[in-house]
């Protein structure tokens, strides 16, 4: 996925600027930058007390890529410096320890003219955010702190004319949890010994269809449609802090209060299957500037100590990308994501709302062009 990031059969807004022949040659290196804006697949989320911004899912925003009869097999590298600022929050206390800057990117190995293998490191955006305030029972107000995750994606992409098939594995990992100690939930603790697992690890298969740019409609606008299926194993051994009552009842393999036991919240289910869908439109504003608007709905996040996956009612991204040279572009976007009220992680009708303003660059290095 990504590229975007979720999620993604070519997930995210990977080739957002390739909407006409003039920018088709740019599609390849724009992938990593746009991917950062829309991380792949449903990402893991924190415990209800410190819920993390969910990630979006959906396919490539373009699907138009340049091809060559001579295929090099050296790496194609995209380095993506990423600046994020929260869009929705109510207290500066939510930003304790917040870092605006990170670096992501993509390493792609071309195998044939239409098949490649890639590795993505997705950062920033809605996986590096505090949530908007949450109204709880009795009109109490919760101001969740911020968390920061990194998503690692291993994927293969096959392009057949206007279709792209993507298969991959996505792993979301928590690196910051509002300053709490490791044993309180941060995923740097050796798996599976986290008290609150903040990992999200799933496989996916996606199909993307991109229409051809129409020169008679808004100067070459095209549409991109995606559907992605995801399979997430259910962890039957989610770590939990033992209480005296658990020891007395012989629950969760607890031998003493304060020890780490294991809780199986749903022993009858071994695997969750989810889908995510997206629609995107690419509108050329200039020969080297493109506006992309994308909406994603469906699978949101699966947090291992929750009874079921969470879902989006809508995850909208508006993005402008400017290509300066074949080796450098800059993008800016706004993300606004809303969860379906499901009673998790907040009591209905409350639900997750998160958003971000992002600015990121893409430094594109194609060793096949540099070494001949």
C-alpha positions as a Python dict, from the first residue, in 0.01 Angstrom:
ca = {
    (1, 'X'): (0, 0, 0),
    (2, 'X'): (106, 319, 89),
    (3, 'X'): (254, 349, -157),
    (4, 'X'): (6, 531, 92),
    (5, 'X'): (84, 452, 348),
    (6, 'X'): (-362, 236, 420),
    (7, 'X'): (-343, 137, 328),
    (8, 'X'): (-256, 45, 33),
    (9, 'X'): (-327, -118, -295),
    (10, 'X'): (-117, 137, -407),
    (11, 'X'): (-224, 317, -100),
    (12, 'X'): (-227, 680, -21),
    (13, 'X'): (-175, 952, -267),
    (14, 'X'): (128, 794, -413),
    (15, 'X'): (138, 927, -767),
    (16, 'X'): (-86, 1220, -711),
    (17, 'X'): (73, 1445, -967),
    (18, 'X'): (69, 1209, -1261),
    (19, 'X'): (-257, 1303, -1424),
    (20, 'X'): (-148, 1371, -1778),
    (21, 'X'): (129, 1273, -2014),
    (22, 'X'): (326, 1582, -1921),
    (23, 'X'): (353, 1464, -1563),
    (24, 'X'): (343, 1090, -1622),
    (25, 'X'): (720, 1067, -1607),
    (26, 'X'): (702, 1217, -1264),
    (27, 'X'): (460, 958, -1127),
    (28, 'X'): (730, 720, -1015),
    (29, 'X'): (916, 955, -784),
    (30, 'X'): (609, 1135, -662),
    (31, 'X'): (492, 809, -519),
    (32, 'X'): (696, 821, -202),
    (33, 'X'): (609, 1179, -120),
    (34, 'X'): (238, 1132, -167),
    (35, 'X'): (250, 807, 17),
    (36, 'X'): (369, 989, 324),
    (37, 'X'): (53, 1193, 321),
    (38, 'X'): (-170, 889, 326),
    (39, 'X'): (-13, 614, 525),
    (40, 'X'): (-101, 258, 431),
    (41, 'X'): (-372, 54, 578),
    (42, 'X'): (-553, 67, 900),
    (43, 'X'): (-290, 147, 1151),
    (44, 'X'): (-270, 42, 1507),
    (45, 'X'): (-415, 277, 1762),
    (46, 'X'): (-341, 340, 2124),
    (47, 'X'): (-549, 245, 2417),
    (48, 'X'): (-874, 437, 2461),
    (49, 'X'): (-705, 672, 2705),
    (50, 'X'): (-443, 783, 2454),
    (51, 'X'): (-593, 702, 2118),
    (52, 'X'): (-365, 764, 1823),
    (53, 'X'): (-468, 925, 1500),
    (54, 'X'): (-582, 653, 1265),
    (55, 'X'): (-443, 613, 919),
    (56, 'X'): (-628, 631, 595),
    (57, 'X'): (-652, 363, 335),
    (58, 'X'): (-712, 350, -33),
    (59, 'X'): (-540, 326, -364),
    (60, 'X'): (-306, 527, -575),
    (61, 'X'): (-437, 863, -685),
    (62, 'X'): (-296, 825, -1028),
    (63, 'X'): (-216, 488, -1174),
    (64, 'X'): (-45, 660, -1469),
    (65, 'X'): (321, 567, -1486),
    (66, 'X'): (594, 601, -1741),
    (67, 'X'): (739, 285, -1895),
    (68, 'X'): (1057, 205, -2076),
    (69, 'X'): (1160, -85, -2298),
    (70, 'X'): (1490, -104, -2110),
    (71, 'X'): (1429, -188, -1746),
    (72, 'X'): (1708, -130, -1496),
    (73, 'X'): (1712, -331, -1176),
    (74, 'X'): (1900, -87, -954),
    (75, 'X'): (1715, 75, -663),
    (76, 'X'): (1496, 379, -714),
    (77, 'X'): (1509, 581, -392),
    (78, 'X'): (1276, 854, -266),
    (79, 'X'): (1380, 1052, 43),
    (80, 'X'): (1085, 1238, 195),
    (81, 'X'): (1143, 1503, 465),
    (82, 'X'): (804, 1551, 632),
    (83, 'X'): (668, 1841, 841),
    (84, 'X'): (338, 1789, 1028),
    (85, 'X'): (126, 2024, 1236),
    (86, 'X'): (-192, 1917, 1418),
    (87, 'X'): (-511, 2051, 1261),
    (88, 'X'): (-755, 1984, 1546),
    (89, 'X'): (-673, 2011, 1915),
    (90, 'X'): (-796, 2219, 2209),
    (91, 'X'): (-507, 2247, 2452),
    (92, 'X'): (-132, 2297, 2414),
    (93, 'X'): (-98, 2036, 2690),
    (94, 'X'): (-186, 1780, 2422),
    (95, 'X'): (137, 1868, 2240),
    (96, 'X'): (380, 1770, 2515),
    (97, 'X'): (689, 1623, 2350),
    (98, 'X'): (541, 1668, 2002),
    (99, 'X'): (787, 1653, 1711),
    (100, 'X'): (685, 1817, 1384),
    (101, 'X'): (964, 1679, 1166),
    (102, 'X'): (1056, 1330, 1050),
    (103, 'X'): (1197, 1160, 740),
    (104, 'X'): (1030, 881, 546),
    (105, 'X'): (1067, 743, 198),
    (106, 'X'): (1062, 450, -40),
    (107, 'X'): (1314, 209, -191),
    (108, 'X'): (1182, 41, -506),
    (109, 'X'): (1343, -241, -704),
    (110, 'X'): (1212, -262, -1065),
    (111, 'X'): (1178, -625, -1171),
    (112, 'X'): (1008, -584, -1509),
    (113, 'X'): (856, -289, -1694),
    (114, 'X'): (530, -334, -1500),
    (115, 'X'): (628, -513, -1177),
    (116, 'X'): (832, -385, -884),
    (117, 'X'): (913, -462, -520),
    (118, 'X'): (918, -178, -267),
    (119, 'X'): (979, -90, 96),
    (120, 'X'): (813, 220, 248),
    (121, 'X'): (880, 403, 572),
    (122, 'X'): (572, 615, 638),
    (123, 'X'): (581, 897, 893),
    (124, 'X'): (396, 1214, 994),
    (125, 'X'): (41, 1318, 917),
    (126, 'X'): (-234, 1149, 1115),
    (127, 'X'): (1, 892, 1270),
    (128, 'X'): (183, 1174, 1453),
    (129, 'X'): (-104, 1361, 1622),
    (130, 'X'): (-311, 1434, 1929),
    (131, 'X'): (-684, 1375, 1880),
    (132, 'X'): (-946, 1645, 1882),
    (133, 'X'): (-1111, 1673, 2224),
    (134, 'X'): (-1350, 1390, 2311),
    (135, 'X'): (-1675, 1439, 2504),
    (136, 'X'): (-1730, 1145, 2735),
    (137, 'X'): (-2014, 1029, 2963),
    (138, 'X'): (-2163, 1300, 3180),
    (139, 'X'): (-2029, 1570, 2945),
    (140, 'X'): (-1678, 1514, 3077),
    (141, 'X'): (-1411, 1642, 2841),
    (142, 'X'): (-1104, 1437, 2753),
    (143, 'X'): (-794, 1590, 2597),
    (144, 'X'): (-588, 1292, 2471),
    (145, 'X'): (-212, 1339, 2450),
    (146, 'X'): (-11, 1291, 2133),
    (147, 'X'): (147, 974, 2003),
    (148, 'X'): (390, 908, 1718),
    (149, 'X'): (399, 595, 1505),
    (150, 'X'): (603, 468, 1212),
    (151, 'X'): (457, 239, 944),
    (152, 'X'): (681, -5, 756),
    (153, 'X'): (539, -155, 436),
    (154, 'X'): (676, -436, 218),
    (155, 'X'): (488, -465, -109),
    (156, 'X'): (480, -578, -470),
    (157, 'X'): (305, -380, -747),
    (158, 'X'): (186, -512, -1082),
    (159, 'X'): (52, -267, -1340),
    (160, 'X'): (-166, -393, -1624),
    (161, 'X'): (-265, -99, -1839),
    (162, 'X'): (-493, 117, -1621),
    (163, 'X'): (-512, -139, -1341),
    (164, 'X'): (-267, -182, -1056),
    (165, 'X'): (-261, -487, -831),
    (166, 'X'): (-75, -450, -502),
    (167, 'X'): (1, -714, -240),
    (168, 'X'): (190, -636, 77),
    (169, 'X'): (251, -652, 448),
    (170, 'X'): (210, -349, 676),
    (171, 'X'): (351, -305, 1025),
    (172, 'X'): (268, -3, 1241),
    (173, 'X'): (493, 59, 1541),
    (174, 'X'): (462, 308, 1830),
    (175, 'X'): (775, 512, 1904),
    (176, 'X'): (625, 779, 2136),
    (177, 'X'): (330, 762, 2374),
    (178, 'X'): (293, 1108, 2528),
    (179, 'X'): (594, 1055, 2753),
    (180, 'X'): (465, 746, 2935),
    (181, 'X'): (707, 473, 3038),
    (182, 'X'): (751, 167, 2819),
    (183, 'X'): (545, -63, 3039),
    (184, 'X'): (247, 173, 3011),
    (185, 'X'): (192, 100, 2646),
    (186, 'X'): (474, 210, 2416),
    (187, 'X'): (554, -61, 2166),
    (188, 'X'): (931, -44, 2209),
    (189, 'X'): (867, -299, 2483),
    (190, 'X'): (947, -653, 2355),
    (191, 'X'): (642, -803, 2188),
    (192, 'X'): (411, -945, 2318),
    (193, 'X'): (491, -806, 2662),
    (194, 'X'): (333, -464, 2613),
    (195, 'X'): (49, -402, 2853),
    (196, 'X'): (-139, -219, 2577),
    (197, 'X'): (-32, -347, 2238),
    (198, 'X'): (8, -59, 1996),
    (199, 'X'): (120, -271, 1705),
    (200, 'X'): (-86, -324, 1391),
    (201, 'X'): (39, -595, 1158),
    (202, 'X'): (-167, -713, 860),
    (203, 'X'): (-149, -838, 503),
    (204, 'X'): (-344, -682, 218),
    (205, 'X'): (-440, -719, -148),
    (206, 'X'): (-562, -418, -342),
    (207, 'X'): (-690, -330, -687),
    (208, 'X'): (-671, 22, -832),
    (209, 'X'): (-824, 150, -1154),
    (210, 'X'): (-722, 489, -1298),
    (211, 'X'): (-912, 656, -1579),
    (212, 'X'): (-713, 812, -1860),
    (213, 'X'): (-664, 1189, -1828),
    (214, 'X'): (-937, 1365, -2027),
    (215, 'X'): (-804, 1679, -2202),
    (216, 'X'): (-1162, 1801, -2247),
    (217, 'X'): (-1241, 1788, -1875),
    (218, 'X'): (-1060, 2040, -1653),
    (219, 'X'): (-743, 2024, -1859),
    (220, 'X'): (-671, 1652, -1825),
    (221, 'X'): (-841, 1546, -1503),
    (222, 'X'): (-852, 1177, -1413),
    (223, 'X'): (-1020, 964, -1146),
    (224, 'X'): (-877, 678, -940),
    (225, 'X'): (-1083, 404, -774),
    (226, 'X'): (-949, 152, -523),
    (227, 'X'): (-1066, -140, -313),
    (228, 'X'): (-835, -317, -70),
    (229, 'X'): (-891, -634, 131),
    (230, 'X'): (-701, -682, 457),
    (231, 'X'): (-637, -980, 683),
    (232, 'X'): (-539, -919, 1047),
    (233, 'X'): (-455, -1202, 1286),
    (234, 'X'): (-620, -1182, 1627),
    (235, 'X'): (-376, -1186, 1919),
    (236, 'X'): (-499, -1438, 2176),
    (237, 'X'): (-232, -1334, 2424),
    (238, 'X'): (-273, -961, 2475),
    (239, 'X'): (-67, -861, 2777),
    (240, 'X'): (-254, -732, 3082),
    (241, 'X'): (-145, -617, 3428),
    (242, 'X'): (-263, -870, 3687),
    (243, 'X'): (-481, -765, 3978),
    (244, 'X'): (-542, -944, 4308),
    (245, 'X'): (-891, -1037, 4188),
    (246, 'X'): (-745, -1201, 3875),
    (247, 'X'): (-502, -1401, 4089),
    (248, 'X'): (-784, -1518, 4316),
    (249, 'X'): (-1004, -1614, 4020),
    (250, 'X'): (-717, -1780, 3836),
    (251, 'X'): (-771, -1556, 3532),
    (252, 'X'): (-526, -1453, 3260),
    (253, 'X'): (-248, -1687, 3387),
    (254, 'X'): (-193, -1444, 3675),
    (255, 'X'): (20, -1563, 3968),
    (256, 'X'): (59, -1233, 4155),
    (257, 'X'): (-77, -880, 4146),
    (258, 'X'): (130, -646, 3931),
    (259, 'X'): (269, -923, 3712),
    (260, 'X'): (199, -937, 3339),
    (261, 'X'): (-69, -1187, 3241),
    (262, 'X'): (-234, -1268, 2909),
    (263, 'X'): (-592, -1190, 2816),
    (264, 'X'): (-784, -1350, 2528),
    (265, 'X'): (-1070, -1110, 2463),
    (266, 'X'): (-1220, -1304, 2173),
    (267, 'X'): (-1112, -1671, 2182),
    (268, 'X'): (-1359, -1772, 1908),
    (269, 'X'): (-1200, -1547, 1643),
    (270, 'X'): (-858, -1606, 1490),
    (271, 'X'): (-860, -1350, 1210),
    (272, 'X'): (-1040, -1034, 1105),
    (273, 'X'): (-1112, -956, 740),
    (274, 'X'): (-1179, -595, 642),
    (275, 'X'): (-1205, -382, 328),
    (276, 'X'): (-1129, -18, 252),
    (277, 'X'): (-1244, 181, -49),
    (278, 'X'): (-1134, 514, -192),
    (279, 'X'): (-1205, 757, -475),
    (280, 'X'): (-961, 1028, -584),
    (281, 'X'): (-962, 1299, -848),
    (282, 'X'): (-646, 1461, -994),
    (283, 'X'): (-688, 1807, -1147),
    (284, 'X'): (-390, 1966, -1330),
    (285, 'X'): (-357, 2331, -1230),
    (286, 'X'): (-37, 2388, -1430),
    (287, 'X'): (185, 2156, -1637),
    (288, 'X'): (382, 2079, -1320),
    (289, 'X'): (120, 2143, -1050),
    (290, 'X'): (-166, 1911, -954),
    (291, 'X'): (-457, 1930, -710),
    (292, 'X'): (-571, 1596, -566),
    (293, 'X'): (-881, 1532, -355),
    (294, 'X'): (-934, 1187, -208),
    (295, 'X'): (-1193, 1025, 21),
    (296, 'X'): (-1148, 687, 192),
    (297, 'X'): (-1393, 485, 399),
    (298, 'X'): (-1403, 139, 551),
    (299, 'X'): (-1138, -32, 762),
    (300, 'X'): (-978, 200, 1014),
    (301, 'X'): (-757, 43, 1279),
    (302, 'X'): (-741, -281, 1471),
    (303, 'X'): (-615, -236, 1822),
    (304, 'X'): (-534, -576, 1967),
    (305, 'X'): (-696, -534, 2306),
    (306, 'X'): (-1022, -410, 2153),
    (307, 'X'): (-1304, -653, 2065),
    (308, 'X'): (-1327, -553, 1697),
    (309, 'X'): (-1162, -331, 1431),
    (310, 'X'): (-1255, 37, 1411),
    (311, 'X'): (-1377, 195, 1086),
    (312, 'X'): (-1380, 531, 909),
    (313, 'X'): (-1696, 706, 801),
    (314, 'X'): (-1471, 928, 591),
    (315, 'X'): (-1103, 1020, 558),
    (316, 'X'): (-1061, 1321, 327),
    (317, 'X'): (-729, 1459, 199),
    (318, 'X'): (-680, 1767, -19),
    (319, 'X'): (-329, 1798, -164),
    (320, 'X'): (-134, 2025, -400),
    (321, 'X'): (192, 1899, -551),
    (322, 'X'): (446, 2111, -738),
    (323, 'X'): (716, 1939, -943),
    (324, 'X'): (1024, 2158, -985),
    (325, 'X'): (1250, 1905, -1160),
    (326, 'X'): (1232, 1531, -1236),
    (327, 'X'): (1428, 1486, -912),
    (328, 'X'): (1248, 1720, -672),
    (329, 'X'): (890, 1808, -576),
    (330, 'X'): (709, 1975, -285),
    (331, 'X'): (356, 1896, -162),
    (332, 'X'): (123, 2039, 98),
    (333, 'X'): (-205, 1892, 218),
    (334, 'X'): (-482, 1885, 476),
    (335, 'X'): (-622, 1563, 630),
    (336, 'X'): (-959, 1534, 808),
    (337, 'X'): (-1061, 1188, 934),
    (338, 'X'): (-1379, 1077, 1117),
    (339, 'X'): (-1444, 741, 1280),
    (340, 'X'): (-1777, 557, 1265),
    (341, 'X'): (-1931, 574, 1617),
    (342, 'X'): (-1893, 212, 1733),
    (343, 'X'): (-1866, 252, 2108),
    (344, 'X'): (-1487, 207, 2086),
    (345, 'X'): (-1259, 363, 2190),
    (346, 'X'): (-1512, 622, 2316),
    (347, 'X'): (-1871, 582, 2428),
    (348, 'X'): (-2119, 643, 2143),
    (349, 'X'): (-2202, 882, 1992),
    (350, 'X'): (-1845, 1003, 2051),
    (351, 'X'): (-1581, 893, 1803),
    (352, 'X'): (-1228, 965, 1686),
    (353, 'X'): (-1167, 1288, 1494),
    (354, 'X'): (-815, 1371, 1382),
    (355, 'X'): (-649, 1588, 1120),
    (356, 'X'): (-322, 1742, 1012),
    (357, 'X'): (-158, 2005, 794),
    (358, 'X'): (149, 1863, 618),
    (359, 'X'): (431, 1993, 403),
    (360, 'X'): (678, 1747, 253),
    (361, 'X'): (938, 1721, -20),
    (362, 'X'): (1051, 1433, -239),
    (363, 'X'): (1414, 1388, -339),
    (364, 'X'): (1409, 1127, -614),
    (365, 'X'): (1720, 923, -691),
    (366, 'X'): (1700, 671, -976),
    (367, 'X'): (2027, 478, -985),
    (368, 'X'): (1929, 329, -1320),
    (369, 'X'): (1952, 679, -1470),
    (370, 'X'): (2269, 768, -1284),
    (371, 'X'): (2465, 447, -1348),
    (372, 'X'): (2469, 320, -1704),
}
